[in-house]
Amino acid sequence: MLIILLAAPSAFAAGDPEAGRQINAQCQGCHGIVDFKAAFPKVYSVPKIGGQSYDYIVVALKAYRDGDRTNETMHAIASNLSDQDINDLAAYYSPAE
C-alpha cells in the first residue's frame, strides 16, 4: 500500500501537543535515543520521529494500530492508542505550522 501525503493543511483533527508530551514515554524509549537500534524482531535502526509531519505520524500510528503496517513492537504500543492519543502525539512531535 502506497500512501502519499501532500503539503496541505492537515485533514486530521487537531491534537494537543501538551497532552502528547504527557503520553510520549513509550515513544521516547526508542525514538528519543540518537542512533538507537532495536533488536526485535530483527536488528534495525529506529527512525527519528521528532520533526515528522503531523499527517505522516497520524497515518503511521493508525496503520501500526490497525495492523496495516507491520512491526510487532509498534503494533503492541499503538494498539492501546485512541484516535485522540494519536492526534496528540502527532501534535507533540510535528513542527508547529
C-alpha positions as CSV (number, residue, x, y, z in Angstrom):
1,M,0.0,0.0,0.0
2,L,1.4,3.4,-1.0
3,I,0.4,6.5,0.9
4,I,1.2,9.9,-0.4
5,L,0.9,13.0,1.7
6,L,0.9,16.3,0.1
7,A,1.9,19.6,1.7
8,A,-1.5,20.9,2.6
9,P,-3.3,21.7,5.8
10,S,-3.9,18.6,7.9
11,A,-7.0,16.6,7.1
12,F,-6.9,15.2,10.6
13,A,-8.4,16.5,13.8
14,A,-6.1,18.8,15.8
15,G,-4.1,17.3,18.6
16,D,-2.9,18.9,21.8
17,P,0.9,18.9,22.0
18,E,0.9,19.2,25.8
19,A,-1.3,16.1,26.0
20,G,1.1,14.3,23.6
21,R,4.1,15.3,25.8
22,Q,2.4,13.7,28.7
23,I,1.8,10.3,27.0
24,N,5.1,10.0,24.9
25,A,7.0,7.9,27.4
26,Q,6.8,4.7,25.3
27,C,7.8,6.7,22.2
28,Q,10.9,8.2,23.9
29,G,12.1,4.8,25.0
30,C,13.3,4.1,21.4
31,H,12.7,7.2,19.3
32,G,14.3,9.6,21.7
33,I,17.7,7.9,21.7
34,V,20.1,9.1,19.0
35,D,21.2,6.2,16.7
36,F,19.2,3.7,18.7
37,K,18.9,0.2,17.2
38,A,16.2,-2.3,18.2
39,A,16.9,-6.0,18.3
40,F,13.3,-7.3,18.0
41,P,12.0,-8.8,15.8
42,K,15.3,-8.1,14.0
43,V,18.1,-5.5,14.3
44,Y,17.2,-2.2,12.7
45,S,17.7,1.5,13.2
46,V,14.8,3.2,14.9
47,P,13.7,6.3,12.9
48,K,13.6,9.7,14.3
49,I,10.0,10.9,14.7
50,G,10.6,14.4,16.1
51,G,10.0,16.9,13.2
52,Q,8.0,14.5,11.1
53,S,4.8,15.9,9.6
54,Y,1.6,15.7,11.6
55,D,-0.2,13.8,8.9
56,Y,2.6,11.3,8.5
57,I,2.6,10.5,12.2
58,V,-1.2,10.1,12.3
59,V,-1.2,7.8,9.3
60,A,1.7,5.7,10.5
61,L,0.4,5.2,14.0
62,K,-3.1,4.3,12.8
63,A,-1.6,1.8,10.3
64,Y,0.5,0.2,13.1
65,R,-2.5,0.2,15.4
66,D,-4.8,-1.3,12.8
67,G,-2.3,-3.9,11.6
68,D,-1.9,-2.3,8.1
69,R,1.8,-1.6,8.8
70,T,3.8,-4.4,10.3
71,N,6.1,-4.2,13.3
72,E,5.2,-6.2,16.4
73,T,6.6,-3.7,18.9
74,M,4.9,-0.7,17.2
75,H,1.6,-2.7,16.9
76,A,1.7,-3.6,20.6
77,I,2.2,0.1,21.6
78,A,-0.1,1.7,19.0
79,S,-2.9,-0.8,19.7
80,N,-3.5,1.0,23.0
81,L,-3.8,4.4,21.5
82,S,-7.1,6.2,20.8
83,D,-7.5,8.5,17.8
84,Q,-7.2,11.4,20.2
85,D,-3.9,10.0,21.6
86,I,-2.6,9.7,18.1
87,N,-3.5,13.2,17.3
88,D,-1.9,14.5,20.5
89,L,1.3,12.6,19.8
90,A,1.4,13.9,16.2
91,A,0.9,17.5,17.5
92,Y,3.7,17.0,20.0
93,Y,6.3,15.5,17.5
94,S,5.5,17.6,14.4
95,P,6.8,21.1,13.8
96,A,4.4,23.9,14.5
97,E,2.6,25.1,11.4
